[in-house]
Amino acid sequence: MSATHKHPALTPLGGPLVTPVTVTLAILAATAFVILGIRFVFGIGSVTNVNDGYTWGIWVVYDVMVGSAFACGGYTMALLVYIFNKGEYHPMVRPALLASLFGYTLAGASVIFDLGRYWNTWHIFWPGYAQVNSVMFEVAVCITAYIIVMWIEFSPAFLEKFGLKDIKKKLSKVLFLIIALGVLLPSMHQSSLGSLLVVYGYQIHPLWQTLMLPVLYLMTAVLMGFAIVIFEACLSSSGFRRPLELHLLTKLSRLMTGLLAVYLVVRLGDLAVRGALGFMFEPGVEGLMFWVEMGLFAAPLVLLANPASRLNPARLFISAFCLLLAGFLLRINSYLVGYETGAGWHYFPSVPEIMVSVGMIALEILGYIVLVRYLPILPREEKI
């Protein structure tokens, strides 16, 4: 990494833990655990609307396909800082890594919620049961390995908190290998989440079924990583009453919109090459959802078209939010809206299913608040 960038000291925020926000988050998380208790005692059918035609409900599609993409902030910051040597973004690495750590850990754990025979989860990691030609096997192993890698990457925050400087110093000598894995593994499994759909064949609507899905999923994962860093920076600045690192967010938004323009060209070009452009004009839910998805992808390009607009925190926040929603819809559309398994099968998530996903999000936010208050994660504010 370039030595020309001085990394600011990181410090715990401190402050009260019990607030109306944290209490509300705790209640939502507790509600999710109660519903999961019912699920594990009485079976998955007692709280969900999944069926033989739609075996993957919102728990898998949101918590894994969407949730892991929302958690790509640490991945994109690692790419910028450690691979492309953009050291000025270093203050954003640890906050992004913390959010990614929670997102991926909960995404990995939530897979068990949706498994009918959850007690056989260990089969994934036992060589005798390994299906090495399976895309799902690759996704499961890569995500599990990446969760372990992120905990190791984040461990210096704990070591600093408890004064274990010698251990941190030894870890820093091999941390470059861990960081390299932290870039490789998401690149593999984020693209493979798109590969999972390719094998569905004709069951996926032509607006989303393409051999380019691995590329589209990887590109949008990186885009959502940029967006979530901007989104979280704006929220933490407002929620914790801290100055906004606008100069870094402005640079990040330029990278984000540049990649976004490339993505839209690839997306529309793929539709044109496959002769699928006409499907977007067909009446129906699929066509409508496609236009909403593409409109949200295009919105940041419009909002941030003027270089001066990138200095506006509100526009940065809205642009990041639109891009996160766009990535969310791409995955919901391709896995649920555009999926047709056969006549007579329908699926819409039940209230308990939605509450579990909301509870997992609440738990992630609650954990983030707790750790930034007690561990050195955010940059120390400069006294003027």
Secondary structure, 3 states (H helix, E strand, C coil): CCCCCCCCCEECCCCCCCCHHHHHHHHHHHHHHHHHHHHHHHCHHHCCCCCCCCCCCHHHHHHHHHHHHHCCHHHHHHHHHHHCCCHHHHHHHHHHHHHHHHHHHHHHHHHHHHCCCHHHHHHHHCHHHCCCCCHHHHHHHHHHHHHHHHHHHHHHHHHHHCCCHHHHHHHHHHHHHHHHHHHHHHHHHHHHHHHHHHCCHHHECCCCCCCCHHHHHHHHHHHHHHHHHHHHHHHHHHHCCCCCCHHHHHHHHHHHHHHHHHHHHHHHHHHHHHCCHHHHHCCCHHHHHHHHHHHHHHHHHHHCCCHHHHHCHHHHHHHHHHHHHHHHHHHHHHHHHCECCCCCCCCCCCHHHHHHHHHHHHHHHHHHHHHHHHCCCEECCCCC
